Amino acid sequence: MKNNGAKARKSLTNAPERASVALGSVMIRIHHMGCDIDCDTVAEAASLLRQLAKDHEARADRHRDMYGGVHWNASLFSSFVESLGDTQKTILSLLVRNQKTTDVDLRAALGLGTNQQLAGVLSGISKQAGALNVPARSIYTVEDERKSGVLTRTYAITRDFGMFAKEMNWPE
């Protein structure tokens, strides 16, 4: 206890030697990626936030270029879903709900007999996506697996599309 009192007296004794701070000034602290950044003015904070937003968008662009992904937003998502037919929406809703589904399950849900018929429906999804400059592989992927000579195709919704669909409460 005695030691704390001595420290307090010492810090008060040296007060005039420390840099003075104008009364009434407010520091604006921005927490970004685990770091705190202090700004002296509102203008400086606004400028920093604009720069951070530009940097974030540039990173997102590099990610999209590297992985062929799409930055989904409500407008793009709605335009895409509204452009689809009922059968195409059924496939996507199954994929969003289940995350992965085999060709057998998709054909059964749609009442299709062959993978060629299923391919026709999937090409419609790709065509509608392409009309919006969205690569089909940013919506779903296809994995082929052969067991004992039997080919099974597994269709999976992409993480980004699935997450955004759920954010949009789709399918309802």
CNS distance restraints for C-alpha pairs under 8 A (distance, minus, plus):
assign (resid   1 and name CA) (resid   5 and name CA) 6.65 0.50 0.50
assign (resid   2 and name CA) (resid   6 and name CA) 6.47 0.50 0.50
assign (resid   3 and name CA) (resid   7 and name CA) 6.38 0.50 0.50
assign (resid   4 and name CA) (resid   8 and name CA) 6.26 0.50 0.50
assign (resid   5 and name CA) (resid   9 and name CA) 6.24 0.50 0.50
assign (resid   6 and name CA) (resid  10 and name CA) 6.11 0.50 0.50
assign (resid   7 and name CA) (resid  11 and name CA) 6.16 0.50 0.50
assign (resid   8 and name CA) (resid  12 and name CA) 6.26 0.50 0.50
assign (resid   9 and name CA) (resid  13 and name CA) 6.01 0.50 0.50
assign (resid  10 and name CA) (resid  14 and name CA) 6.35 0.50 0.50
assign (resid  11 and name CA) (resid  15 and name CA) 6.26 0.50 0.50
assign (resid  14 and name CA) (resid  18 and name CA) 6.90 0.50 0.50
assign (resid  16 and name CA) (resid  20 and name CA) 7.97 0.50 0.50
assign (resid  21 and name CA) (resid  25 and name CA) 7.76 0.50 0.50
assign (resid  26 and name CA) (resid  40 and name CA) 7.12 0.50 0.50
assign (resid  26 and name CA) (resid  41 and name CA) 7.97 0.50 0.50
assign (resid  27 and name CA) (resid  38 and name CA) 6.20 0.50 0.50
assign (resid  27 and name CA) (resid  39 and name CA) 5.83 0.50 0.50
assign (resid  27 and name CA) (resid  40 and name CA) 5.28 0.50 0.50
assign (resid  27 and name CA) (resid  41 and name CA) 7.27 0.50 0.50
assign (resid  28 and name CA) (resid  38 and name CA) 5.57 0.50 0.50
assign (resid  28 and name CA) (resid  39 and name CA) 4.98 0.50 0.50
assign (resid  28 and name CA) (resid  40 and name CA) 6.37 0.50 0.50
assign (resid  28 and name CA) (resid  41 and name CA) 7.08 0.50 0.50
assign (resid  28 and name CA) (resid  42 and name CA) 7.34 0.50 0.50
assign (resid  28 and name CA) (resid  45 and name CA) 6.89 0.50 0.50
assign (resid  29 and name CA) (resid  36 and name CA) 6.29 0.50 0.50
assign (resid  29 and name CA) (resid  37 and name CA) 5.52 0.50 0.50
assign (resid  29 and name CA) (resid  38 and name CA) 4.47 0.50 0.50
assign (resid  29 and name CA) (resid  39 and name CA) 6.23 0.50 0.50
assign (resid  30 and name CA) (resid  36 and name CA) 5.62 0.50 0.50
assign (resid  30 and name CA) (resid  37 and name CA) 5.07 0.50 0.50
assign (resid  30 and name CA) (resid  38 and name CA) 6.38 0.50 0.50
assign (resid  30 and name CA) (resid  39 and name CA) 7.77 0.50 0.50
assign (resid  30 and name CA) (resid  45 and name CA) 7.74 0.50 0.50
assign (resid  31 and name CA) (resid  35 and name CA) 5.60 0.50 0.50
assign (resid  31 and name CA) (resid  36 and name CA) 4.46 0.50 0.50
assign (resid  31 and name CA) (resid  37 and name CA) 6.25 0.50 0.50
assign (resid  32 and name CA) (resid  36 and name CA) 6.32 0.50 0.50
assign (resid  32 and name CA) (resid  37 and name CA) 7.43 0.50 0.50
assign (resid  39 and name CA) (resid  44 and name CA) 5.97 0.50 0.50
assign (resid  39 and name CA) (resid  45 and name CA) 5.57 0.50 0.50
assign (resid  40 and name CA) (resid  44 and name CA) 6.75 0.50 0.50
assign (resid  40 and name CA) (resid  45 and name CA) 7.72 0.50 0.50
assign (resid  41 and name CA) (resid  45 and name CA) 6.35 0.50 0.50
assign (resid  42 and name CA) (resid  46 and name CA) 6.06 0.50 0.50
assign (resid  43 and name CA) (resid  47 and name CA) 6.09 0.50 0.50
assign (resid  44 and name CA) (resid  48 and name CA) 6.13 0.50 0.50
assign (resid  45 and name CA) (resid  49 and name CA) 6.13 0.50 0.50
assign (resid  46 and name CA) (resid  50 and name CA) 6.20 0.50 0.50
assign (resid  47 and name CA) (resid  51 and name CA) 6.26 0.50 0.50
assign (resid  48 and name CA) (resid  52 and name CA) 6.12 0.50 0.50
assign (resid  49 and name CA) (resid  53 and name CA) 6.14 0.50 0.50
assign (resid  50 and name CA) (resid  54 and name CA) 6.29 0.50 0.50
assign (resid  51 and name CA) (resid  55 and name CA) 6.14 0.50 0.50
assign (resid  52 and name CA) (resid  56 and name CA) 6.08 0.50 0.50
assign (resid  53 and name CA) (resid  57 and name CA) 6.22 0.50 0.50
assign (resid  54 and name CA) (resid  58 and name CA) 6.15 0.50 0.50
assign (resid  55 and name CA) (resid  59 and name CA) 6.22 0.50 0.50
assign (resid  56 and name CA) (resid  60 and name CA) 6.21 0.50 0.50
assign (resid  57 and name CA) (resid  61 and name CA) 6.09 0.50 0.50
assign (resid  58 and name CA) (resid  62 and name CA) 6.24 0.50 0.50
assign (resid  59 and name CA) (resid  63 and name CA) 6.16 0.50 0.50
assign (resid  60 and name CA) (resid  64 and name CA) 6.13 0.50 0.50
assign (resid  60 and name CA) (resid  71 and name CA) 7.63 0.50 0.50
assign (resid  61 and name CA) (resid  65 and name CA) 6.10 0.50 0.50
assign (resid  62 and name CA) (resid  66 and name CA) 5.99 0.50 0.50
assign (resid  63 and name CA) (resid  67 and name CA) 5.95 0.50 0.50
assign (resid  63 and name CA) (resid  68 and name CA) 7.73 0.50 0.50
assign (resid  63 and name CA) (resid  69 and name CA) 7.19 0.50 0.50
assign (resid  64 and name CA) (resid  68 and name CA) 4.97 0.50 0.50
assign (resid  64 and name CA) (resid  69 and name CA) 4.41 0.50 0.50
assign (resid  64 and name CA) (resid  70 and name CA) 5.97 0.50 0.50
assign (resid  64 and name CA) (resid  71 and name CA) 7.46 0.50 0.50
assign (resid  65 and name CA) (resid  69 and name CA) 7.17 0.50 0.50
assign (resid  68 and name CA) (resid 135 and name CA) 7.12 0.50 0.50
assign (resid  68 and name CA) (resid 137 and name CA) 7.61 0.50 0.50
assign (resid  68 and name CA) (resid 138 and name CA) 6.61 0.50 0.50
assign (resid  69 and name CA) (resid 135 and name CA) 7.73 0.50 0.50
assign (resid  69 and name CA) (resid 137 and name CA) 7.97 0.50 0.50
assign (resid  69 and name CA) (resid 138 and name CA) 5.21 0.50 0.50
assign (resid  70 and name CA) (resid 134 and name CA) 6.71 0.50 0.50
assign (resid  70 and name CA) (resid 135 and name CA) 7.97 0.50 0.50
assign (resid  70 and name CA) (resid 138 and name CA) 6.35 0.50 0.50
assign (resid  72 and name CA) (resid  76 and name CA) 6.31 0.50 0.50
assign (resid  72 and name CA) (resid  77 and name CA) 6.31 0.50 0.50
assign (resid  72 and name CA) (resid 160 and name CA) 7.74 0.50 0.50
assign (resid  72 and name CA) (resid 161 and name CA) 7.34 0.50 0.50
assign (resid  72 and name CA) (resid 164 and name CA) 6.89 0.50 0.50
assign (resid  73 and name CA) (resid  77 and name CA) 6.01 0.50 0.50
assign (resid  73 and name CA) (resid 164 and name CA) 7.91 0.50 0.50
assign (resid  74 and name CA) (resid  78 and name CA) 5.95 0.50 0.50
assign (resid  74 and name CA) (resid 168 and name CA) 7.46 0.50 0.50
assign (resid  75 and name CA) (resid  79 and name CA) 6.08 0.50 0.50
assign (resid  76 and name CA) (resid  80 and name CA) 6.10 0.50 0.50
assign (resid  76 and name CA) (resid 132 and name CA) 7.88 0.50 0.50
assign (resid  77 and name CA) (resid  81 and name CA) 6.18 0.50 0.50
assign (resid  77 and name CA) (resid 165 and name CA) 7.90 0.50 0.50
assign (resid  78 and name CA) (resid  82 and name CA) 5.89 0.50 0.50
assign (resid  79 and name CA) (resid  83 and name CA) 6.19 0.50 0.50
assign (resid  80 and name CA) (resid  84 and name CA) 6.80 0.50 0.50
assign (resid  80 and name CA) (resid 128 and name CA) 6.85 0.50 0.50
assign (resid  80 and name CA) (resid 129 and name CA) 6.51 0.50 0.50
assign (resid  80 and name CA) (resid 132 and name CA) 7.28 0.50 0.50
assign (resid  81 and name CA) (resid  89 and name CA) 7.22 0.50 0.50
assign (resid  83 and name CA) (resid 128 and name CA) 6.45 0.50 0.50
assign (resid  84 and name CA) (resid  88 and name CA) 5.86 0.50 0.50
assign (resid  84 and name CA) (resid  89 and name CA) 6.17 0.50 0.50
assign (resid  84 and name CA) (resid 124 and name CA) 7.78 0.50 0.50
assign (resid  84 and name CA) (resid 125 and name CA) 6.81 0.50 0.50
assign (resid  84 and name CA) (resid 128 and name CA) 6.82 0.50 0.50
assign (resid  85 and name CA) (resid  89 and name CA) 6.20 0.50 0.50
assign (resid  86 and name CA) (resid  90 and name CA) 6.16 0.50 0.50
assign (resid  87 and name CA) (resid  91 and name CA) 6.47 0.50 0.50
assign (resid  87 and name CA) (resid 110 and name CA) 7.07 0.50 0.50
assign (resid  87 and name CA) (resid 121 and name CA) 7.11 0.50 0.50
assign (resid  88 and name CA) (resid  92 and name CA) 6.39 0.50 0.50
assign (resid  88 and name CA) (resid 121 and name CA) 6.15 0.50 0.50
assign (resid  88 and name CA) (resid 122 and name CA) 7.08 0.50 0.50
assign (resid  88 and name CA) (resid 124 and name CA) 7.24 0.50 0.50
assign (resid  88 and name CA) (resid 125 and name CA) 6.26 0.50 0.50
assign (resid  89 and name CA) (resid  93 and name CA) 5.93 0.50 0.50
assign (resid  90 and name CA) (resid  94 and name CA) 6.20 0.50 0.50
assign (resid  90 and name CA) (resid 110 and name CA) 7.75 0.50 0.50
assign (resid  91 and name CA) (resid  95 and name CA) 6.29 0.50 0.50
assign (resid  91 and name CA) (resid 106 and name CA) 6.75 0.50 0.50
assign (resid  91 and name CA) (resid 110 and name CA) 7.94 0.50 0.50
assign (resid  92 and name CA) (resid  96 and name CA) 6.01 0.50 0.50
assign (resid  92 and name CA) (resid 157 and name CA) 7.72 0.50 0.50
assign (resid  93 and name CA) (resid  97 and name CA) 6.07 0.50 0.50
assign (resid  93 and name CA) (resid 170 and name CA) 7.59 0.50 0.50
assign (resid  93 and name CA) (resid 171 and name CA) 5.71 0.50 0.50
assign (resid  94 and name CA) (resid  98 and name CA) 5.94 0.50 0.50
assign (resid  94 and name CA) (resid  99 and name CA) 7.73 0.50 0.50
assign (resid  94 and name CA) (resid 101 and name CA) 7.62 0.50 0.50
assign (resid  94 and name CA) (resid 106 and name CA) 7.95 0.50 0.50
assign (resid  95 and name CA) (resid  99 and name CA) 4.87 0.50 0.50
assign (resid  95 and name CA) (resid 100 and name CA) 5.80 0.50 0.50
assign (resid  95 and name CA) (resid 101 and name CA) 6.38 0.50 0.50
assign (resid  95 and name CA) (resid 155 and name CA) 7.49 0.50 0.50
assign (resid  95 and name CA) (resid 156 and name CA) 6.31 0.50 0.50
assign (resid  95 and name CA) (resid 157 and name CA) 5.54 0.50 0.50
assign (resid  96 and name CA) (resid 157 and name CA) 6.16 0.50 0.50
assign (resid  96 and name CA) (resid 162 and name CA) 5.45 0.50 0.50
assign (resid  96 and name CA) (resid 165 and name CA) 7.31 0.50 0.50
assign (resid  96 and name CA) (resid 166 and name CA) 7.94 0.50 0.50
assign (resid  96 and name CA) (resid 171 and name CA) 7.81 0.50 0.50
assign (resid  99 and name CA) (resid 156 and name CA) 5.55 0.50 0.50
assign (resid  99 and name CA) (resid 157 and name CA) 5.42 0.50 0.50
assign (resid  99 and name CA) (resid 162 and name CA) 7.54 0.50 0.50
assign (resid 100 and name CA) (resid 154 and name CA) 6.62 0.50 0.50
assign (resid 100 and name CA) (resid 155 and name CA) 5.59 0.50 0.50
assign (resid 100 and name CA) (resid 156 and name CA) 4.25 0.50 0.50
assign (resid 100 and name CA) (resid 157 and name CA) 6.59 0.50 0.50
assign (resid 101 and name CA) (resid 105 and name CA) 6.33 0.50 0.50
assign (resid 101 and name CA) (resid 106 and name CA) 6.76 0.50 0.50
assign (resid 101 and name CA) (resid 154 and name CA) 5.62 0.50 0.50
assign (resid 101 and name CA) (resid 155 and name CA) 5.35 0.50 0.50
assign (resid 101 and name CA) (resid 156 and name CA) 6.48 0.50 0.50
assign (resid 102 and name CA) (resid 106 and name CA) 6.35 0.50 0.50
assign (resid 102 and name CA) (resid 152 and name CA) 6.98 0.50 0.50
assign (resid 102 and name CA) (resid 153 and name CA) 5.66 0.50 0.50
assign (resid 102 and name CA) (resid 154 and name CA) 4.26 0.50 0.50
assign (resid 102 and name CA) (resid 155 and name CA) 5.95 0.50 0.50
assign (resid 103 and name CA) (resid 107 and name CA) 6.05 0.50 0.50
assign (resid 103 and name CA) (resid 115 and name CA) 7.10 0.50 0.50
assign (resid 103 and name CA) (resid 118 and name CA) 7.90 0.50 0.50
assign (resid 103 and name CA) (resid 152 and name CA) 6.94 0.50 0.50
assign (resid 103 and name CA) (resid 153 and name CA) 5.41 0.50 0.50
assign (resid 103 and name CA) (resid 154 and name CA) 6.08 0.50 0.50
assign (resid 103 and name CA) (resid 155 and name CA) 7.05 0.50 0.50
assign (resid 104 and name CA) (resid 108 and name CA) 6.15 0.50 0.50
assign (resid 105 and name CA) (resid 109 and name CA) 6.14 0.50 0.50
assign (resid 106 and name CA) (resid 110 and name CA) 6.26 0.50 0.50
assign (resid 106 and name CA) (resid 118 and name CA) 7.84 0.50 0.50
assign (resid 107 and name CA) (resid 111 and name CA) 5.67 0.50 0.50
assign (resid 107 and name CA) (resid 112 and name CA) 4.70 0.50 0.50
assign (resid 107 and name CA) (resid 113 and name CA) 6.56 0.50 0.50
assign (resid 107 and name CA) (resid 114 and name CA) 7.25 0.50 0.50
assign (resid 107 and name CA) (resid 115 and name CA) 7.47 0.50 0.50
assign (resid 107 and name CA) (resid 118 and name CA) 6.52 0.50 0.50
assign (resid 108 and name CA) (resid 112 and name CA) 6.35 0.50 0.50
assign (resid 108 and name CA) (resid 113 and name CA) 7.95 0.50 0.50
assign (resid 112 and name CA) (resid 117 and name CA) 6.35 0.50 0.50
assign (resid 112 and name CA) (resid 118 and name CA) 6.75 0.50 0.50
assign (resid 113 and name CA) (resid 117 and name CA) 7.04 0.50 0.50
assign (resid 114 and name CA) (resid 118 and name CA) 6.58 0.50 0.50
assign (resid 115 and name CA) (resid 119 and name CA) 5.92 0.50 0.50
assign (resid 116 and name CA) (resid 120 and name CA) 6.48 0.50 0.50
assign (resid 117 and name CA) (resid 121 and name CA) 6.81 0.50 0.50
assign (resid 118 and name CA) (resid 122 and name CA) 6.27 0.50 0.50
assign (resid 119 and name CA) (resid 123 and name CA) 5.94 0.50 0.50
assign (resid 120 and name CA) (resid 124 and name CA) 6.49 0.50 0.50
assign (resid 121 and name CA) (resid 125 and name CA) 6.75 0.50 0.50
assign (resid 122 and name CA) (resid 126 and name CA) 6.39 0.50 0.50
assign (resid 123 and name CA) (resid 127 and name CA) 6.01 0.50 0.50
assign (resid 124 and name CA) (resid 128 and name CA) 6.19 0.50 0.50
assign (resid 125 and name CA) (resid 129 and name CA) 6.13 0.50 0.50
assign (resid 125 and name CA) (resid 136 and name CA) 7.34 0.50 0.50
assign (resid 126 and name CA) (resid 130 and name CA) 5.99 0.50 0.50
assign (resid 126 and name CA) (resid 135 and name CA) 7.32 0.50 0.50
assign (resid 126 and name CA) (resid 136 and name CA) 4.94 0.50 0.50
assign (resid 127 and name CA) (resid 131 and name CA) 6.28 0.50 0.50
assign (resid 128 and name CA) (resid 132 and name CA) 6.86 0.50 0.50
assign (resid 129 and name CA) (resid 133 and name CA) 6.42 0.50 0.50
assign (resid 129 and name CA) (resid 134 and name CA) 4.89 0.50 0.50
assign (resid 129 and name CA) (resid 135 and name CA) 6.32 0.50 0.50
assign (resid 129 and name CA) (resid 136 and name CA) 6.03 0.50 0.50
assign (resid 130 and name CA) (resid 134 and name CA) 5.19 0.50 0.50
assign (resid 130 and name CA) (resid 135 and name CA) 6.03 0.50 0.50
assign (resid 130 and name CA) (resid 136 and name CA) 7.13 0.50 0.50
assign (resid 134 and name CA) (resid 138 and name CA) 7.06 0.50 0.50
assign (resid 135 and name CA) (resid 139 and name CA) 7.46 0.50 0.50
assign (resid 136 and name CA) (resid 140 and name CA) 6.47 0.50 0.50
assign (resid 137 and name CA) (resid 141 and name CA) 5.52 0.50 0.50
assign (resid 137 and name CA) (resid 158 and name CA) 7.75 0.50 0.50
assign (resid 138 and name CA) (resid 158 and name CA) 6.22 0.50 0.50
assign (resid 138 and name CA) (resid 160 and name CA) 7.73 0.50 0.50
assign (resid 138 and name CA) (resid 161 and name CA) 7.10 0.50 0.50
assign (resid 139 and name CA) (resid 157 and name CA) 5.94 0.50 0.50
assign (resid 139 and name CA) (resid 158 and name CA) 5.42 0.50 0.50
assign (resid 139 and name CA) (resid 160 and name CA) 7.95 0.50 0.50
assign (resid 139 and name CA) (resid 161 and name CA) 5.64 0.50 0.50
assign (resid 140 and name CA) (resid 155 and name CA) 6.69 0.50 0.50
assign (resid 140 and name CA) (resid 156 and name CA) 5.41 0.50 0.50
assign (resid 140 and name CA) (resid 157 and name CA) 4.27 0.50 0.50
assign (resid 140 and name CA) (resid 158 and name CA) 5.20 0.50 0.50
assign (resid 141 and name CA) (resid 155 and name CA) 5.70 0.50 0.50
assign (resid 141 and name CA) (resid 156 and name CA) 5.27 0.50 0.50
assign (resid 141 and name CA) (resid 157 and name CA) 6.44 0.50 0.50
assign (resid 141 and name CA) (resid 158 and name CA) 6.82 0.50 0.50
assign (resid 142 and name CA) (resid 153 and name CA) 6.60 0.50 0.50
assign (resid 142 and name CA) (resid 154 and name CA) 5.71 0.50 0.50
assign (resid 142 and name CA) (resid 155 and name CA) 4.66 0.50 0.50
assign (resid 142 and name CA) (resid 156 and name CA) 6.47 0.50 0.50
assign (resid 143 and name CA) (resid 153 and name CA) 5.62 0.50 0.50
assign (resid 143 and name CA) (resid 154 and name CA) 5.13 0.50 0.50
assign (resid 143 and name CA) (resid 155 and name CA) 6.47 0.50 0.50
assign (resid 144 and name CA) (resid 151 and name CA) 6.75 0.50 0.50
assign (resid 144 and name CA) (resid 152 and name CA) 5.86 0.50 0.50
assign (resid 144 and name CA) (resid 153 and name CA) 4.59 0.50 0.50
assign (resid 144 and name CA) (resid 154 and name CA) 6.46 0.50 0.50
assign (resid 145 and name CA) (resid 151 and name CA) 5.70 0.50 0.50
assign (resid 145 and name CA) (resid 152 and name CA) 5.22 0.50 0.50
assign (resid 145 and name CA) (resid 153 and name CA) 6.28 0.50 0.50
assign (resid 145 and name CA) (resid 154 and name CA) 7.87 0.50 0.50
assign (resid 146 and name CA) (resid 150 and name CA) 5.27 0.50 0.50
assign (resid 146 and name CA) (resid 151 and name CA) 4.39 0.50 0.50
assign (resid 146 and name CA) (resid 152 and name CA) 6.14 0.50 0.50
assign (resid 147 and name CA) (resid 151 and name CA) 6.63 0.50 0.50
assign (resid 147 and name CA) (resid 152 and name CA) 7.85 0.50 0.50
assign (resid 157 and name CA) (resid 161 and name CA) 6.84 0.50 0.50
assign (resid 157 and name CA) (resid 162 and name CA) 6.07 0.50 0.50
assign (resid 158 and name CA) (resid 162 and name CA) 5.97 0.50 0.50
assign (resid 159 and name CA) (resid 163 and name CA) 5.99 0.50 0.50
assign (resid 160 and name CA) (resid 164 and name CA) 6.13 0.50 0.50
assign (resid 161 and name CA) (resid 165 and name CA) 5.98 0.50 0.50
assign (resid 162 and name CA) (resid 166 and name CA) 6.29 0.50 0.50
assign (resid 163 and name CA) (resid 167 and name CA) 6.26 0.50 0.50
assign (resid 164 and name CA) (resid 168 and name CA) 6.17 0.50 0.50
assign (resid 165 and name CA) (resid 169 and name CA) 6.17 0.50 0.50
assign (resid 165 and name CA) (resid 170 and name CA) 5.05 0.50 0.50
assign (resid 165 and name CA) (resid 171 and name CA) 7.28 0.50 0.50
assign (resid 166 and name CA) (resid 170 and name CA) 5.63 0.50 0.50
assign (resid 166 and name CA) (resid 171 and name CA) 7.68 0.50 0.50
